[in-house]
Amino acid sequence: MLNVVLNRTDCIETLLPVVELAMTAGEVCRVHNINFLGPVEVVALTLLVMADNLLDMNTGRICHAQPGFRLLGVDERGITRTLAM
């Protein structure tokens, strides 16, 4: 399981490398303080993952989710929601 704790200054670009790693490894990615992202960023992240075509802009490689991958968001109250499976 990969855990990411967001700060108020983080954005979607902070998450993408960790989400990519979790997708390729078939791991669970738990994002704490998901509420620090705006609603548009959360939807964009979820859609990118659900499309199963996360593109690494540095290498031009397309990342596909392996079995077992899940993206979980944990808000400031500790409530966990599944964003993508």
C-alpha positions as CSV (number, residue, x, y, z in Angstrom):
1,M,0.0,0.0,0.0
2,L,1.3,3.4,-1.0
3,N,0.3,6.3,1.3
4,V,0.5,9.9,0.3
5,V,-0.2,12.8,2.7
6,L,-1.0,16.0,0.8
7,N,-0.2,19.5,2.0
8,R,-2.2,22.6,1.2
9,T,0.3,23.6,-1.5
10,D,0.2,20.2,-3.3
11,C,-1.6,19.8,-6.6
12,I,-2.6,16.9,-8.9
13,E,0.9,16.9,-10.4
14,T,2.2,15.9,-7.0
15,L,0.1,12.7,-7.0
16,L,0.6,11.5,-10.6
17,P,4.0,9.8,-10.1
18,V,2.8,7.9,-7.0
19,V,-0.5,7.0,-8.7
20,E,1.5,5.7,-11.7
21,L,3.7,3.6,-9.5
22,A,0.6,2.1,-7.7
23,M,-1.1,1.4,-11.1
24,T,1.9,-0.4,-12.6
25,A,2.5,-2.4,-9.4
26,G,-1.1,-3.3,-8.8
27,E,-1.0,-1.6,-5.3
28,V,-3.5,0.3,-3.3
29,C,-2.8,4.1,-3.3
30,R,-4.3,5.9,-0.3
31,V,-4.3,9.7,-0.5
32,H,-4.7,11.5,2.8
33,N,-6.0,15.1,2.9
34,I,-7.6,14.6,-0.5
35,N,-9.8,17.6,0.4
36,F,-6.7,19.8,-0.2
37,L,-7.2,19.2,-4.0
38,G,-10.1,21.0,-5.6
39,P,-13.1,19.1,-6.8
40,V,-12.0,19.6,-10.5
41,E,-8.6,18.0,-9.7
42,V,-10.2,15.1,-7.9
43,V,-12.5,14.4,-10.8
44,A,-9.6,14.8,-13.3
45,L,-7.4,12.3,-11.3
46,T,-10.3,9.8,-11.1
47,L,-11.1,10.1,-14.8
48,L,-7.4,9.7,-15.8
49,V,-7.1,6.5,-13.7
50,M,-10.5,5.1,-14.9
51,A,-9.5,5.7,-18.5
52,D,-6.5,3.3,-17.8
53,N,-4.3,5.5,-19.9
54,L,-2.2,7.6,-17.6
55,L,0.5,9.1,-19.8
56,D,4.0,9.8,-18.3
57,M,4.9,13.1,-20.0
58,N,8.6,12.7,-19.3
59,T,9.0,9.3,-21.1
60,G,5.9,9.2,-23.3
61,R,5.0,5.9,-21.8
62,I,1.3,5.0,-21.2
63,C,0.6,3.4,-17.8
64,H,-2.1,0.7,-17.5
65,A,-3.6,-0.3,-14.2
66,Q,-2.6,-3.8,-13.0
67,P,-5.0,-6.1,-11.1
68,G,-5.2,-5.1,-7.4
69,F,-4.9,-1.3,-8.0
70,R,-7.2,0.9,-6.1
71,L,-7.2,4.6,-5.5
72,L,-8.6,5.7,-2.1
73,G,-9.1,9.3,-0.9
74,V,-9.1,10.1,2.8
75,D,-10.6,13.5,3.8
76,E,-9.8,15.7,6.8
77,R,-12.3,13.8,9.0
78,G,-10.7,10.4,8.2
79,I,-13.5,9.2,5.9
80,T,-12.1,7.0,3.2
81,R,-13.7,6.9,-0.3
82,T,-12.8,4.7,-3.2
83,L,-12.0,6.9,-6.2
84,A,-11.1,4.1,-8.6
85,M,-10.7,0.4,-8.8
